[in-house]
Amino acid sequence: MEYMDGGTLSDVISKSYLSEEEMAAISRECLQGLDFLHSNHVIHGDVKSSNILLRTDGSVKLADFGLSTQVTPEKNTRSLLAGTAW
């Protein structure tokens, strides 16, 4: 993954104020990313502000797939991809 020079959303909101338009844009990008994952039968499992990465050009990426799971379309059951709760 490329370097995200804006840091995490947690860092940004602890140091500065985001306008409603900026929060709406970040939310939209996160939801588009989750829609992509879900359409590929992947559940992120740990969406939080410290796992949302930002760039100064406005790019937004979801990170830390340690708790992600794969849903198999045939059985509609979850199988662990990788990671641990610790």
C-alpha positions as a Markdown table, in Angstrom:
| # | Residue | x | y | z |
|---|---|---|---|---|
| 1 | Met | 0.0 | 0.0 | 0.0 |
| 2 | Glu | 1.3 | 3.5 | -0.8 |
| 3 | Tyr | 2.2 | 6.1 | 1.7 |
| 4 | Met | -0.9 | 8.0 | 3.0 |
| 5 | Asp | 0.5 | 11.4 | 3.9 |
| 6 | Gly | -2.6 | 12.6 | 5.7 |
| 7 | Gly | -2.3 | 10.0 | 8.4 |
| 8 | Thr | -5.2 | 8.2 | 10.1 |
| 9 | Leu | -8.7 | 9.8 | 10.6 |
| 10 | Ser | -8.1 | 9.5 | 14.3 |
| 11 | Asp | -5.0 | 11.7 | 14.1 |
| 12 | Val | -6.8 | 14.2 | 11.9 |
| 13 | Ile | -9.8 | 14.6 | 14.1 |
| 14 | Ser | -7.7 | 14.8 | 17.3 |
| 15 | Lys | -5.6 | 17.7 | 15.9 |
| 16 | Ser | -8.0 | 19.7 | 13.7 |
| 17 | Tyr | -11.7 | 20.4 | 12.9 |
| 18 | Leu | -13.3 | 18.7 | 9.8 |
| 19 | Ser | -16.1 | 20.5 | 8.1 |
| 20 | Glu | -19.4 | 18.7 | 7.3 |
| 21 | Glu | -18.4 | 18.5 | 3.7 |
| 22 | Glu | -15.0 | 16.9 | 4.5 |
| 23 | Met | -16.7 | 14.3 | 6.8 |
| 24 | Ala | -19.3 | 13.6 | 4.1 |
| 25 | Ala | -16.5 | 13.0 | 1.6 |
| 26 | Ile | -14.6 | 10.7 | 3.9 |
| 27 | Ser | -17.8 | 8.8 | 4.8 |
| 28 | Arg | -18.7 | 8.4 | 1.1 |
| 29 | Glu | -15.3 | 7.0 | 0.3 |
| 30 | Cys | -15.4 | 4.6 | 3.2 |
| 31 | Leu | -18.8 | 3.4 | 2.2 |
| 32 | Gln | -17.7 | 2.9 | -1.4 |
| 33 | Gly | -14.7 | 0.8 | -0.1 |
| 34 | Leu | -17.0 | -1.3 | 2.1 |
| 35 | Asp | -19.4 | -1.8 | -0.8 |
| 36 | Phe | -16.5 | -3.1 | -2.9 |
| 37 | Leu | -15.4 | -5.4 | -0.2 |
| 38 | His | -18.9 | -6.7 | 0.4 |
| 39 | Ser | -19.5 | -7.3 | -3.3 |
| 40 | Asn | -16.4 | -9.5 | -3.2 |
| 41 | His | -17.8 | -11.4 | -0.1 |
| 42 | Val | -15.2 | -9.8 | 2.3 |
| 43 | Ile | -16.2 | -8.4 | 5.7 |
| 44 | His | -13.7 | -5.9 | 7.1 |
| 45 | Gly | -14.5 | -6.6 | 10.8 |
| 46 | Asp | -12.6 | -3.7 | 12.3 |
| 47 | Val | -13.8 | -0.4 | 10.8 |
| 48 | Lys | -12.8 | 2.5 | 13.1 |
| 49 | Ser | -11.2 | 5.9 | 12.7 |
| 50 | Ser | -7.6 | 4.6 | 13.3 |
| 51 | Asn | -8.1 | 2.1 | 10.3 |
| 52 | Ile | -9.1 | 4.9 | 7.9 |
| 53 | Leu | -6.1 | 6.4 | 6.1 |
| 54 | Leu | -6.1 | 9.8 | 4.4 |
| 55 | Arg | -4.0 | 11.6 | 1.8 |
| 56 | Thr | -3.8 | 15.3 | 1.4 |
| 57 | Asp | -5.2 | 14.9 | -2.2 |
| 58 | Gly | -8.4 | 13.6 | -0.7 |
| 59 | Ser | -7.9 | 9.9 | -1.2 |
| 60 | Val | -9.3 | 7.6 | 1.5 |
| 61 | Lys | -8.3 | 4.0 | 2.2 |
| 62 | Leu | -9.4 | 1.3 | 4.6 |
| 63 | Ala | -6.6 | -0.4 | 6.4 |
| 64 | Asp | -5.9 | -3.3 | 8.8 |
| 65 | Phe | -7.6 | -6.3 | 7.5 |
| 66 | Gly | -6.4 | -8.5 | 10.4 |
| 67 | Leu | -10.0 | -9.3 | 11.5 |
| 68 | Ser | -11.4 | -9.6 | 8.0 |
| 69 | Thr | -13.4 | -12.6 | 7.0 |
| 70 | Gln | -14.4 | -14.2 | 3.7 |
| 71 | Val | -18.1 | -15.1 | 3.2 |
| 72 | Thr | -18.5 | -18.1 | 0.8 |
| 73 | Pro | -21.5 | -17.6 | -1.5 |
| 74 | Glu | -22.2 | -21.3 | -1.6 |
| 75 | Lys | -22.5 | -21.8 | 2.1 |
| 76 | Asn | -23.1 | -18.2 | 3.2 |
| 77 | Thr | -20.7 | -18.9 | 6.1 |
| 78 | Arg | -17.7 | -17.0 | 7.3 |
| 79 | Ser | -14.2 | -18.3 | 7.1 |
| 80 | Leu | -11.2 | -16.4 | 8.7 |
| 81 | Leu | -8.8 | -14.8 | 6.2 |
| 82 | Ala | -6.0 | -13.8 | 8.6 |
| 83 | Gly | -5.2 | -12.2 | 11.9 |
| 84 | Thr | -6.1 | -12.4 | 15.5 |
| 85 | Ala | -8.0 | -10.2 | 17.9 |
| 86 | Trp | -4.7 | -9.5 | 19.7 |
